[in-house]
Amino acid sequence: MEIMHENIILADSVKIYSDIFSKSKGLRFAKRLKKGQAIILEANEESIFETTIDMFFVFFPIDVLWVNSNKEVVDIRRSVKPFTPVITPRKPAKYVIELPRGSTDHINLGDVLSF
């Protein structure tokens, strides 16, 4: 699976986490994401609560995109620091996409992704 924006591939090695265990674990104790890698946390429905994340036991910074059901970017946080306690999206989202730091420099709110 790939995550794309226009003709640019954001990631070509993507894992989707949709069950409670894998979403809870996320990137905790994981190795640093390499260029081209990403994880998608899929919520049951568009929500702020279900797509709020934390960086406990994540030892490297990441870029995070929140995407709604139409795959439109509704929030972006760049260079999220390790051990940040709570990161809440500004709008409800269906997907949280976690990418290596610097992967989202050309992404803007309202952009539509494909995956």
N, C-alpha and C positions, 0 to 999 in steps of 0.2 A: 504494500500500500504506500502511496505517496501523498504528501500534503503539498498543494500547489497554490500559488497566487499568480494569476495571469499565466505567463510562460515560465515562471521561476519556481523551481522545486525547493521548498523549504526543508523537506525531509523525505528521504526515500527508504528509511528503515524506521517503521512506525509500529508501536505496540498500542493496542486499545485495551484499556482497563474499564470494565463495566460492572464487575461484581464488587461488593462491599470490601472484601479482603484486599483485592489488588488495588482498588482506589485508595484505601487507607494506607497501604504500604507506599504506593507511588514511587518516589525516588529515594525514600529513606534507605540509608546505608548502601546506596547504589554507587557504581563508578560514574565518573563525570560523563555526561553526554558528549558524544563526538559529533562533529559536523555531519549533518544528514540524518541524525537520529532524533526521535521525538517520542513522547508518550501522549496519548489522548485519554483523559478521564471523562467518561460519558455518564452524565446524570440521567436519572429516570425521566425527568422533565425539565423544562427551562426553569431555573431557580437561581437565586442569589445564595441561599443557604447551602444547597447541594453542591455548589461550585466554589465555595469558599475553601481555600487551601491553607496549609502551613508549610514551613520549611524545616521543621524539627528533624534533626539527624540527616539533613541533606547538606553535604559538605562543600558544595560549589554553587556559584550563582547561575541562575537560569533566566530566560525570557519566558513570559507566560502570555498566552492569548486566550481570551474568553470568546466563544463563538456561539451564536444562537442556532436554532433549528434550521434556519435558512443558510447557515454556514457564513453568516456575516459577523465580522469582528466587532464585538460590543465593548471590549476593554482590552488594554495592553499594559503590561508592566515589564519593564526591561531591567536587566541586571538585579533581579530579586536576590537579596543576600541570604546566605545560609542562616538557619535558625530563626528566620522571621516568624513571629508567632501566628499572625492571622493576616491573610490577604483576601479581601472581599472584593468581588467584581462590582463595578458601578451599576451594571444592569444585569438582569437575569440571563443566564447562558445555559446551553445544553452540553457544551463541550469545553473542557479546559485543555489547552495544548501547551505542553512544557517542552521547550527547545533549548539548545545550547545558547549561552549568552552571545548576543550579536546577530542572532538569526533573524530578528524581526525588524531590523533597522529600516527597511523599505515598506513595512506594513503600517497602515493607518486605520483608524476607526472607520467602520463602514465598508472596508474592503471585503470581498467575498472570496472564500477559499474553496478548494475542491479537495475532497479526500473520500 
